[in-house]
């Protein structure tokens, strides 16, 4: 089992920045990819970024060039640095871990971008 706890969400003006954190505990060694998703009100949950165990990254077109995913293995934490935020980035952001034992989700953290 893997437990994930997100933090760092909040209210920010358009053009601003936030950094989300996702602290993992439990069966850490079983984790392969760490991912971030987001879900806006009334919409489906969308994938936005992945970082592999080896550090390779991939991004959705909607965030490419503005968001950066990273992970600190020593702290068992993944991060999502979000710059140049837009009102359309407003959503609940979820951390996801793909592990040998299955997929795991955090509880989500709200990000609100005002215009």
C-alpha positions as CSV (number, residue, x, y, z in Angstrom):
1,X,0.0,0.0,0.0
2,X,1.1,3.6,-0.7
3,X,-0.3,6.7,0.9
4,X,-0.2,10.1,-0.7
5,X,-0.8,13.5,0.8
6,X,-0.9,16.6,-1.3
7,X,-0.3,20.1,-0.1
8,X,0.4,23.6,-1.5
9,X,-2.8,24.5,-3.1
10,X,-4.5,27.9,-2.6
11,X,-5.7,31.1,-4.3
12,X,-3.4,32.9,-6.6
13,X,-3.8,35.7,-9.2
14,X,-3.4,35.0,-12.9
15,X,0.2,35.1,-13.8
16,X,1.3,33.9,-10.4
17,X,2.9,30.7,-9.2
18,X,2.3,27.8,-6.8
19,X,4.2,24.7,-5.9
20,X,2.3,21.5,-5.0
21,X,3.8,18.8,-3.0
22,X,2.9,15.1,-2.8
23,X,4.4,13.2,0.1
24,X,4.4,9.4,-0.3
25,X,4.6,6.8,2.5
26,X,4.2,3.1,2.8
27,X,5.5,0.8,0.1
28,X,7.8,3.5,-1.4
29,X,10.1,1.1,-3.2
30,X,7.2,-0.2,-5.3
31,X,6.5,3.2,-6.9
32,X,7.3,3.6,-10.6
33,X,5.7,6.7,-12.0
34,X,4.5,9.7,-10.1
35,X,1.7,11.7,-11.8
36,X,-0.4,14.8,-11.4
37,X,-4.0,15.0,-12.6
38,X,-6.5,17.8,-12.2
39,X,-10.3,18.0,-12.2
40,X,-12.2,21.2,-12.9
41,X,-15.8,21.5,-11.7
42,X,-18.2,19.5,-13.9
43,X,-15.3,18.0,-15.9
44,X,-13.4,14.7,-16.0
45,X,-10.1,14.2,-14.3
46,X,-7.3,14.9,-16.7
47,X,-3.7,13.8,-16.7
48,X,-1.2,16.7,-16.7
49,X,2.3,15.4,-15.9
50,X,4.4,12.3,-15.2
51,X,7.8,11.7,-13.8
52,X,9.3,8.2,-14.1
53,X,11.5,6.5,-11.5
54,X,14.5,7.4,-13.7
55,X,13.4,11.0,-13.8
56,X,12.0,11.2,-17.3
57,X,9.1,13.7,-17.6
58,X,6.1,14.1,-19.8
59,X,3.4,16.9,-19.9
60,X,0.0,17.6,-21.3
61,X,0.0,20.2,-24.0
62,X,-2.1,22.5,-21.8
63,X,0.7,22.9,-19.2
64,X,3.8,22.3,-21.2
65,X,6.3,25.1,-20.7
66,X,4.5,26.4,-17.6
67,X,4.5,23.5,-15.2
68,X,7.4,21.4,-14.0
69,X,7.2,18.0,-12.3
70,X,10.0,16.8,-10.1
71,X,10.7,14.3,-7.4
72,X,13.0,14.1,-4.4
73,X,13.6,10.5,-3.7
74,X,15.3,11.2,-0.3
75,X,12.1,12.9,0.9
76,X,9.7,10.5,-0.9
77,X,8.0,13.6,-2.4
78,X,6.9,14.7,-5.8
79,X,6.4,18.3,-6.7
80,X,4.5,20.3,-9.3
81,X,5.8,23.8,-9.9
82,X,3.1,25.8,-11.6
83,X,4.1,29.2,-13.2
84,X,2.2,31.6,-15.4
85,X,-1.1,30.4,-13.9
86,X,-4.3,31.0,-15.8
87,X,-7.9,31.1,-14.6
88,X,-8.5,27.9,-16.6
89,X,-6.0,26.1,-14.4
90,X,-8.5,26.3,-11.6
91,X,-9.2,22.7,-10.4
92,X,-8.6,20.2,-7.7
93,X,-5.1,18.7,-8.3
94,X,-4.5,15.1,-7.5
95,X,-1.3,13.2,-7.0
96,X,-1.2,9.6,-8.4
97,X,1.4,6.9,-7.9
98,X,1.7,3.9,-10.2
99,X,3.3,1.1,-8.2
100,X,3.9,-2.6,-8.6
101,X,1.1,-3.1,-6.2
102,X,-1.4,-0.9,-8.1
103,X,-2.4,2.7,-8.5
104,X,-2.9,5.1,-5.6
105,X,-4.4,8.6,-5.3
106,X,-4.1,11.4,-2.8
107,X,-7.0,13.4,-1.5
108,X,-6.5,16.4,-3.8
109,X,-5.7,20.0,-3.2
110,X,-7.7,23.0,-4.5
111,X,-6.0,25.5,-6.8
112,X,-8.0,28.6,-7.7
113,X,-6.6,31.2,-10.1
114,X,-8.4,34.5,-10.1
115,X,-8.5,36.8,-13.2
